[in-house]
Amino acid sequence: MLAIFEQSIAKPPLELSLPLAGQPDKKTRQEIAQIFRSQKPGDSTLYRLPNGNFLGVSHGGETPSHPRSVIVMEDIFCIFSGALDNTPDLRKYYGLSRQATEAMIMVEAYKVLRDRAPYPPDQVIKDLQGKFAFILFDSKDSTLFLARDREGSVPLHWGATGDGSLICCSDAELIKAASGKCYTPFPPGCIFLSESGLTSFDHPLHKVKAMIREDDDGSVNAIIFQVDFYTRLHSIPRRGSASNWAGTTVVEGE
């Protein structure tokens, strides 16, 4: 899984842009797209979106325990990795057929969040049971939605590119090459939504903070995000429908 979006859609936390010790040059969005296609020949699909944003998925290295599925429905893109243990219950809840994949379920869950504002984002994620990570983008609403299971069972990393765009990727080597070491694991049990930022779906009233680790000489060598149980938010982040976002999509695949 790969996603890169400009700051106007998904602004990375400031800590992801901190210079790390021994950090090489970061790549541009266009350079990262080229790296993705060169490293994933023959089994990858790249969705090129307006303004140089894009989503990518590859089935290379896929395992039975962490299958990947992708769906595009009503201008909503969803890439899902992993499996849900309560898929039959979720299909019934959202009125879907028995053929509905996990990616389809997440699109329906997102539509509930989008269309029934104000609605806390943790409500559509906390009942998911299983090992998963997903990247969802609503091209009409210009909204990016990410989540990872409580144990962090499925790989998902995020970081900042050379122009300050947000990059999310399941491949550690790819994101390392793209962001110049300026990346870290996406925190388990958390959600990132364009308007409300990073929150915990188990502890939505507590802030998720970045913990910065330094070498003996004071250089930053790691950034880890975790729930801060000493900092309580005033209210649960909520969001509503925004103005439509027009744009065309070009799909590349082999």
GUSE-338395 format. One line per field, with one value per atom (N, C-alpha, C, O): z, x, y; residue number from 0. Coordinates in steps of 0.1 Angstrom, whole numbers. Layout:
zz	Z ...
xx	X ...
yy	Y ...
nr	NUM ...
// end
This chain:
zz	0 0 0 7 -8 -8 -11 -19 -4 -6 -3 6 -12 -10 -14 -24 -4 -6 -1 9 -8 -5 9 13 14 27 28 38 17 17 19 23 17 19 32 40 35 47 51 46 61 66 76 86 74 84 97 97 108 121 119 112 126 125 128 122 137 142 130 131 121 110 100 92 102 93 101 95 113 120 114 109 113 107 115 127 110 117 114 104 124 123 110 109 102 90 79 71 79 70 56 54 46 32 26 33 14 7 6 3 8 5 -10 -17 -14 -28 -30 -21 -42 -46 -48 -49 -49 -52 -65 -66 -75 -88 -88 -94 -80 -79 -72 -75 -62 -54 -63 -61 -71 -80 -89 -92 -94 -102 -95 -100 -82 -74 -72 -72 -69 -67 -79 -78 -91 -103 -106 -111 -103 -106 -96 -100 -84 -74 -74 -69 -80 -81 -95 -99 -104 -118 -119 -113 -128 -132 -123 -127 -110 -101 -93 -83 -99 -92 -100 -112 -93 -99 -92 -80 -100 -95 -99 -111 -90 -92 -91 -81 -103 -103 -102 -109 -92 -88 -91 -94 -92 -95 -85 -74 -90 -82 -78 -67 -85 -82 -70 -65 -65 -55 -61 -73 -53 -59 -48 -37 -52 -44 -52 -64 -45 -52 -44 -32 -51 -44 -52 -65 -45 -52 -44 -32 -51 -45 -43 -39 -46 -44 -29 -21 -25 -11 -3 9 -9 -2 5 -1 17 24 27 27 29 32 44 45 54 66 64 72 54 52 37 30 32 18 16 26 4 1 -9 -19 -7 -16 -19 -10 -30 -34 -41 -48 -38 -44 -47 -39 -58 -61 -63 -72 -53 -53 -51 -41 -60 -58 -56 -47 -63 -62 -49 -45 -42 -30 -32 -37 -29 -31 -18 -8 -17 -4 -7 -15 -1 -1 13 23 14 27 27 18 38 40 53 63 53 64 63 52 74 74 87 98 86 97 102 93 115 120 121 121 121 122 109 109 98 85 83 78 86 84 92 86 104 112 106 105 101 95 82 79 74 61 64 58 75 78 83 80 91 97 86 87 76 66 54 44 55 44 31 20 33 21 18 27 6 2 8 14 7 13 5 9 -7 -15 -12 -18 -3 0 7 16 2 7 19 22 26 37 32 39 20 14 12 14 7 5 18 19 29 42 47 53 45 50 42 48 29 22 28 30 31 37 51 54 59 72 71 79 61 59 55 60 47 42 54 54 64 76 83 88 84 91 83 90 70 62 62 63 61 58 71 70 82 95 105 117 100 109 118 114 130 136 141 147 138 141 145 137 157 161 152 150 146 137 144 138 157 164 164 165 163 163 151 152 140 128 128 119 137 137 149 148 160 173 173 180 165 164 155 154 147 138 146 155 143 150 139 129 142 133 132 140 122 119 106 95 106 94 95 105 83 81 68 58 67 54 51 60 38 34 25 15 29 21 17 25 5 0 -7 -16 -2 -8 -18 -13 -31 -40 -41 -45 -39 -39 -27 -28 -16 -3 0 10 -8 -6 8 15 12 26 26 18 34 36 49 59 50 62 63 54 74 77 90 99 92 105 105 94 117 119 132 141 132 143 156 156 167 180 183 190 177 179 169 170 159 148 140 137 138 132 117 112 110 96 95 100 87 86 79 69 85 80 85 98 77 81 75 65 81 76 78 87 69 70 61 57 59 51 39 41 28 16 16 25 5 4 3 8 -2 -3 8 8 19 30 29 37 18 16 26 31 29 37 29 18 33 26 36 48 32 40 31 19 38 30 39 50 33 41 39 46 30 27 33 29 43 50 41 43 32 24 14 11 9 -1 6 0 18 24 29 30 32 36 25 26 13 1 -3 -9 0 -4 5 1 18 28 35 43 31 37 51 59 56 70 78 90 72 80 80 74 87 88 101 107 104 116 115 106 123 122 125 134 117 121 134 135 144 157 157 152 163 164 172 181 168 175 172 180 161 158 144 135 143 131 127 136 114 109 99 89 101 93 89 98 77 72 81 84 85 93 107 114 113 128 132 143 122 125 131 128 140 146 159 168 160 173 175 166 188 191 191 196 185 185 197 200 206 219 230 240 228 238 231 231 225 217 225 220 239 247 252 259 247 251 238 228 240 228 225 233 212 207 204 196 212 211 205 206 200 194 205 211 207 216 208 200 211 203 210 222 204 210 204 192 212 208 211 221 203 206 217 222 222 232 228 237 215 210 208 203 211 209 195 193 186 173 174 182 168 168 160 148 166 159 158 151 164 163 168 177 162 166 167 157 179 181 186 195 180 184 194 191 205 214 222 223 228 235 248 256 251 263 273 271 282 292 302 310 301 310 304 310 291 283 278 270 283 279 269 272 259 249 254 262 250 254 249 255 237 230 220 215 216 206 192 189 185 171 163 162 156 147 134 133 124 111 104 108 94 85 71 67 63 48 44 50 35 30 15 10 9 -4 -14 -11 -25 -34 -40 -42 -44 -50 -63 -64 -73 -87 -91 -88 -99 -105 -112 -110 -121 -129 -124 -118 -127 -122 -134 -142 -134 -143 -136 -126 -141 -134 -143 -155 -136 -143 -137 -125 -145 -140 -151 -162 -146 -154 -151 -157
xx	8 0 9 19 5 12 2 -7 4 -4 5 13 4 11 1 -5 -1 -10 -4 3 -7 -2 -8 -18 -2 -6 -20 -26 -25 -39 -49 -60 -45 -54 -51 -60 -38 -34 -20 -10 -21 -9 -3 -9 10 17 19 21 19 23 37 46 39 52 64 75 62 73 79 91 70 75 85 92 85 94 107 116 109 121 133 132 145 157 162 164 164 170 185 190 191 206 209 203 218 222 212 212 202 191 196 201 193 197 186 176 187 177 164 163 153 140 137 143 127 123 110 102 108 95 84 87 72 61 63 60 67 70 81 80 91 102 98 102 89 85 76 77 68 60 68 65 79 89 95 97 99 105 95 99 82 72 71 70 70 68 80 79 92 104 106 112 102 104 93 94 81 70 65 54 74 71 61 63 51 42 31 21 31 20 15 9 17 13 3 2 -5 -15 -13 -12 -12 -9 -21 -24 -28 -39 -33 -30 -32 -27 -39 -49 -38 -49 -44 -33 -54 -50 -39 -38 -32 -22 -10 -4 -8 4 2 12 -10 -12 -15 -18 -12 -15 -16 -11 -22 -23 -17 -18 -11 -6 -8 -8 -9 -11 -3 -3 3 10 7 5 7 4 17 16 28 41 44 42 47 50 38 38 26 13 13 17 7 6 -8 -17 -12 -26 -31 -43 -22 -27 -29 -37 -22 -24 -27 -19 -38 -42 -45 -48 -44 -47 -58 -58 -67 -78 -80 -76 -85 -87 -100 -104 -107 -120 -121 -116 -128 -131 -146 -152 -153 -168 -172 -168 -180 -185 -174 -175 -163 -152 -145 -137 -146 -139 -130 -134 -117 -107 -104 -102 -103 -99 -89 -92 -78 -68 -68 -65 -71 -72 -62 -61 -55 -45 -48 -50 -49 -53 -66 -71 -72 -85 -93 -87 -106 -115 -121 -126 -121 -127 -143 -149 -148 -163 -169 -178 -163 -168 -183 -190 -188 -202 -211 -221 -208 -216 -215 -226 -204 -203 -210 -217 -210 -218 -233 -240 -237 -251 -255 -265 -246 -248 -250 -258 -241 -241 -249 -250 -257 -265 -258 -263 -247 -239 -241 -245 -238 -239 -228 -218 -229 -219 -206 -196 -206 -194 -186 -175 -191 -185 -171 -171 -161 -148 -146 -155 -135 -132 -131 -135 -125 -124 -138 -140 -147 -161 -167 -174 -165 -170 -165 -173 -152 -146 -152 -153 -155 -161 -175 -178 -183 -196 -195 -202 -185 -183 -179 -183 -170 -166 -178 -180 -187 -199 -208 -214 -209 -216 -210 -217 -197 -189 -191 -193 -191 -192 -206 -208 -216 -229 -238 -249 -233 -241 -234 -234 -229 -222 -232 -243 -228 -214 -214 -224 -203 -202 -187 -179 -184 -170 -164 -170 -152 -146 -143 -143 -141 -137 -149 -147 -161 -173 -174 -180 -168 -168 -156 -156 -147 -135 -134 -129 -139 -137 -142 -138 -153 -159 -152 -156 -142 -135 -126 -119 -128 -120 -111 -116 -98 -89 -76 -73 -69 -56 -57 -60 -55 -58 -50 -46 -49 -45 -52 -53 -57 -63 -60 -57 -60 -59 -71 -74 -79 -91 -90 -86 -94 -94 -107 -111 -114 -127 -123 -120 -123 -119 -129 -125 -141 -151 -150 -151 -147 -147 -132 -130 -123 -108 -104 -98 -108 -105 -97 -100 -87 -78 -82 -83 -83 -87 -78 -78 -71 -62 -65 -70 -62 -64 -55 -52 -51 -43 -49 -52 -49 -54 -46 -35 -52 -47 -33 -25 -30 -17 -7 5 -11 -1 3 15 -6 -3 1 9 -5 -2 7 5 18 28 21 14 24 20 29 30 36 45 40 33 44 41 52 60 53 64 61 50 71 70 80 91 75 83 91 90 99 107 99 103 86 78 68 59 70 61 48 39 47 35 35 46 23 23 24 18 33 34 31 35 23 20 23 20 29 33 35 39 31 33 47 51 55 68 79 80 86 95 107 111 111 123 119 127 106 102 100 104 94 92 106 107 115 128 135 142 134 140 133 139 120 112 114 114 114 114 127 128 137 150 151 156 146 146 136 134 129 119 106 96 105 93 93 103 81 79 67 59 66 54 41 41 31 18 13 14 9 6 -5 -16 -4 -14 -26 -25 -38 -50 -54 -61 -49 -51 -58 -58 -63 -70 -63 -59 -62 -58 -69 -72 -75 -85 -81 -76 -83 -78 -81 -72 -93 -98 -94 -91 -95 -93 -79 -75 -71 -57 -57 -65 -47 -44 -51 -50 -59 -66 -65 -63 -68 -69 -83 -92 -87 -101 -105 -117 -95 -99 -99 -106 -91 -90 -92 -82 -104 -106 -105 -104 -106 -105 -91 -89 -81 -68 -59 -61 -50 -42 -32 -26 -29 -18 -6 -7 5 16 28 30 37 50 60 62 67 78 91 93 99 112 123 126 131 143 155 156 165 177 189 190 200 213 219 214 231 238 243 244 244 248 236 238 224 212 205 195 210 204 192 193 181 169 172 176 169 171 159 159 148 135 124 125 112 100 89 86 83 73 60 60 48 36 29 28 23 16 6 7 -4 -14 -9 -2 -12 -8 -20 -29 -19 -30 -31 -40 -21 -21 -27 -29 -29 -35 -48 -50 -59 -72 -78 -76 -84 -89 -103 -109 -106 -119 -131 -141 -130 -141 -136 -124 -144 -141 -140 -150 -130 -129 -141 -143 -147 -159 -157 -149 -164 -163 -176 -184 -178 -190 -186 -175 -197 -194 -188 -192 -179 -173 -177 -185 -173 -176 -170 -160 -177 -172 -159 -156 -151 -138 -138 -139 -136 -137 -123 -113 -122 -110 -111 -121 -102 -102 -91 -82 -93 -84 -78 -86 -66 -59 -54 -47 -58 -53 -43 -45 -32 -21 -20 -20 -18 -16 -10 -9 -4 2 -3 1
yy	-12 0 12 13 22 35 46 45 57 69 81 82 91 104 115 116 124 135 148 149 159 172 177 172 187 192 198 197 203 208 197 200 184 173 166 163 164 157 162 159 171 177 168 165 164 155 162 175 155 161 167 162 178 186 177 179 168 159 151 147 147 139 146 140 159 167 171 178 166 169 162 151 169 163 152 154 140 129 128 132 122 120 111 100 116 108 107 98 117 116 120 131 112 115 124 127 128 137 130 118 138 132 133 141 125 125 133 135 137 144 133 122 138 129 121 109 128 122 112 101 115 105 93 82 95 83 74 62 80 72 64 52 69 62 50 39 53 43 31 19 35 24 16 3 21 14 5 -6 10 3 -9 -19 -7 -18 -28 -39 -24 -33 -36 -34 -41 -43 -54 -65 -52 -64 -67 -73 -62 -66 -54 -55 -42 -30 -22 -23 -14 -5 9 10 19 33 41 43 47 57 71 76 77 91 100 100 109 118 133 135 142 156 162 157 171 179 170 173 159 151 142 136 140 130 116 115 106 92 82 83 71 59 47 47 38 26 14 14 3 -10 -21 -21 -30 -41 -54 -54 -65 -78 -86 -97 -80 -86 -88 -79 -100 -104 -105 -106 -106 -107 -121 -131 -122 -135 -138 -129 -151 -155 -148 -145 -145 -138 -124 -117 -118 -103 -101 -94 -105 -103 -88 -81 -83 -69 -69 -76 -59 -57 -42 -34 -39 -25 -24 -32 -12 -10 5 13 8 22 23 17 30 31 45 51 50 64 74 83 73 82 81 90 69 66 55 44 57 47 40 48 27 21 9 0 9 -2 -8 -1 -21 -27 -39 -47 -40 -51 -58 -52 -71 -79 -86 -88 -89 -96 -93 -91 -92 -89 -102 -110 -105 -117 -116 -126 -104 -102 -97 -89 -101 -97 -100 -91 -112 -115 -105 -100 -102 -92 -78 -71 -74 -61 -60 -50 -70 -71 -69 -61 -76 -75 -61 -56 -55 -42 -32 -23 -32 -22 -26 -19 -37 -41 -46 -43 -52 -56 -71 -79 -75 -89 -98 -92 -111 -120 -119 -124 -113 -112 -99 -97 -91 -78 -80 -88 -74 -75 -65 -57 -67 -58 -43 -34 -41 -28 -22 -10 -30 -25 -21 -11 -29 -26 -13 -5 -10 2 14 25 13 24 27 39 17 19 25 34 21 26 41 49 44 58 67 78 62 69 73 83 64 67 79 88 78 89 102 113 102 114 120 132 111 116 118 123 113 115 124 121 134 144 151 152 155 152 137 132 130 116 113 116 108 106 95 84 97 87 74 64 74 62 52 40 57 49 39 28 43 34 24 15 25 17 8 -3 12 5 -9 -18 -12 -25 -35 -46 -30 -39 -49 -45 -61 -72 -79 -84 -80 -86 -79 -70 -83 -77 -69 -75 -56 -48 -34 -30 -29 -15 -11 -19 1 6 20 28 24 37 40 33 50 54 69 77 72 85 88 81 99 103 115 126 112 123 134 145 132 143 152 164 146 154 158 165 153 156 152 160 140 135 122 113 122 110 104 111 90 83 71 63 70 59 52 59 40 33 20 15 16 4 -3 4 -16 -24 -21 -16 -25 -22 -28 -22 -40 -46 -42 -46 -35 -31 -43 -45 -53 -66 -64 -72 -54 -52 -40 -30 -41 -30 -18 -19 -6 7 17 19 25 35 49 49 60 73 82 81 92 102 114 116 122 134 134 129 139 139 153 161 154 167 179 190 179 191 192 200 183 184 176 177 168 159 148 144 142 130 118 117 109 96 85 85 75 63 51 51 41 30 17 18 6 -7 -13 -22 -7 -13 -3 8 -8 0 4 16 -4 -1 10 19 9 19 33 43 34 47 52 64 43 48 55 65 49 55 68 77 69 80 92 104 90 100 103 112 96 99 97 105 85 82 90 87 99 108 101 105 89 82 74 73 69 61 52 55 41 33 41 49 39 45 39 27 47 41 31 34 20 10 16 24 11 16 30 36 35 50 52 43 64 69 82 90 84 97 101 94 113 119 133 140 137 149 161 169 162 174 173 184 161 160 156 156 151 146 133 124 130 117 116 124 105 101 86 79 83 69 65 72 53 49 42 40 37 32 42 41 53 63 77 85 80 92 105 116 104 116 119 129 112 114 117 111 126 131 120 113 119 110 120 128 118 127 120 107 128 123 123 133 112 111 111 102 120 122 117 120 108 102 108 110 111 117 109 102 111 105 113 123 108 115 129 138 131 144 154 165 149 157 156 163 147 145 136 126 139 131 118 119 107 94 86 76 90 83 91 100 89 96 85 78 84 74 81 89 77 83 73 61 79 70 79 91 72 78 84 77 97 104 104 112 95 94 105 106 114 126 138 148 137 149 145 136 152 149 159 171 155 164 170 163 182 188 181 181 176 169 159 160 150 140 147 154 146 152 148 136 157 153 161 170 156 162 161 153 169 168 169 168 169 169 183 193 182 195 197 188 207 210 200 194 197 187 192 203 182 184 178 165 186 180 176 182 166 161 148 141 145 133 124 128 111 101 93 89 91 82 70 71 58 45 39 37 36 29 15 13 5 -9 -17 -14 -28 -38 -52 -61
nr	0 0 0 0 1 1 1 1 2 2 2 2 3 3 3 3 4 4 4 4 5 5 5 5 6 6 6 6 7 7 7 7 8 8 8 8 9 9 9 9 10 10 10 10 11 11 11 11 12 12 12 12 13 13 13 13 14 14 14 14 15 15 15 15 16 16 16 16 17 17 17 17 18 18 18 18 19 19 19 19 20 20 20 20 21 21 21 21 22 22 22 22 23 23 23 23 24 24 24 24 25 25 25 25 26 26 26 26 27 27 27 27 28 28 28 28 29 29 29 29 30 30 30 30 31 31 31 31 32 32 32 32 33 33 33 33 34 34 34 34 35 35 35 35 36 36 36 36 37 37 37 37 38 38 38 38 39 39 39 39 40 40 40 40 41 41 41 41 42 42 42 42 43 43 43 43 44 44 44 44 45 45 45 45 46 46 46 46 47 47 47 47 48 48 48 48 49 49 49 49 50 50 50 50 51 51 51 51 52 52 52 52 53 53 53 53 54 54 54 54 55 55 55 55 56 56 56 56 57 57 57 57 58 58 58 58 59 59 59 59 60 60 60 60 61 61 61 61 62 62 62 62 63 63 63 63 64 64 64 64 65 65 65 65 66 66 66 66 67 67 67 67 68 68 68 68 69 69 69 69 70 70 70 70 71 71 71 71 72 72 72 72 73 73 73 73 74 74 74 74 75 75 75 75 76 76 76 76 77 77 77 77 78 78 78 78 79 79 79 79 80 80 80 80 81 81 81 81 82 82 82 82 83 83 83 83 84 84 84 84 85 85 85 85 86 86 86 86 87 87 87 87 88 88 88 88 89 89 89 89 90 90 90 90 91 91 91 91 92 92 92 92 93 93 93 93 94 94 94 94 95 95 95 95 96 96 96 96 97 97 97 97 98 98 98 98 99 99 99 99 100 100 100 100 101 101 101 101 102 102 102 102 103 103 103 103 104 104 104 104 105 105 105 105 106 106 106 106 107 107 107 107 108 108 108 108 109 109 109 109 110 110 110 110 111 111 111 111 112 112 112 112 113 113 113 113 114 114 114 114 115 115 115 115 116 116 116 116 117 117 117 117 118 118 118 118 119 119 119 119 120 120 120 120 121 121 121 121 122 122 122 122 123 123 123 123 124 124 124 124 125 125 125 125 126 126 126 126 127 127 127 127 128 128 128 128 129 129 129 129 130 130 130 130 131 131 131 131 132 132 132 132 133 133 133 133 134 134 134 134 135 135 135 135 136 136 136 136 137 137 137 137 138 138 138 138 139 139 139 139 140 140 140 140 141 141 141 141 142 142 142 142 143 143 143 143 144 144 144 144 145 145 145 145 146 146 146 146 147 147 147 147 148 148 148 148 149 149 149 149 150 150 150 150 151 151 151 151 152 152 152 152 153 153 153 153 154 154 154 154 155 155 155 155 156 156 156 156 157 157 157 157 158 158 158 158 159 159 159 159 160 160 160 160 161 161 161 161 162 162 162 162 163 163 163 163 164 164 164 164 165 165 165 165 166 166 166 166 167 167 167 167 168 168 168 168 169 169 169 169 170 170 170 170 171 171 171 171 172 172 172 172 173 173 173 173 174 174 174 174 175 175 175 175 176 176 176 176 177 177 177 177 178 178 178 178 179 179 179 179 180 180 180 180 181 181 181 181 182 182 182 182 183 183 183 183 184 184 184 184 185 185 185 185 186 186 186 186 187 187 187 187 188 188 188 188 189 189 189 189 190 190 190 190 191 191 191 191 192 192 192 192 193 193 193 193 194 194 194 194 195 195 195 195 196 196 196 196 197 197 197 197 198 198 198 198 199 199 199 199 200 200 200 200 201 201 201 201 202 202 202 202 203 203 203 203 204 204 204 204 205 205 205 205 206 206 206 206 207 207 207 207 208 208 208 208 209 209 209 209 210 210 210 210 211 211 211 211 212 212 212 212 213 213 213 213 214 214 214 214 215 215 215 215 216 216 216 216 217 217 217 217 218 218 218 218 219 219 219 219 220 220 220 220 221 221 221 221 222 222 222 222 223 223 223 223 224 224 224 224 225 225 225 225 226 226 226 226 227 227 227 227 228 228 228 228 229 229 229 229 230 230 230 230 231 231 231 231 232 232 232 232 233 233 233 233 234 234 234 234 235 235 235 235 236 236 236 236 237 237 237 237 238 238 238 238 239 239 239 239 240 240 240 240 241 241 241 241 242 242 242 242 243 243 243 243 244 244 244 244 245 245 245 245 246 246 246 246 247 247 247 247 248 248 248 248 249 249 249 249 250 250 250 250 251 251 251 251 252 252 252 252 253 253 253 253
// end
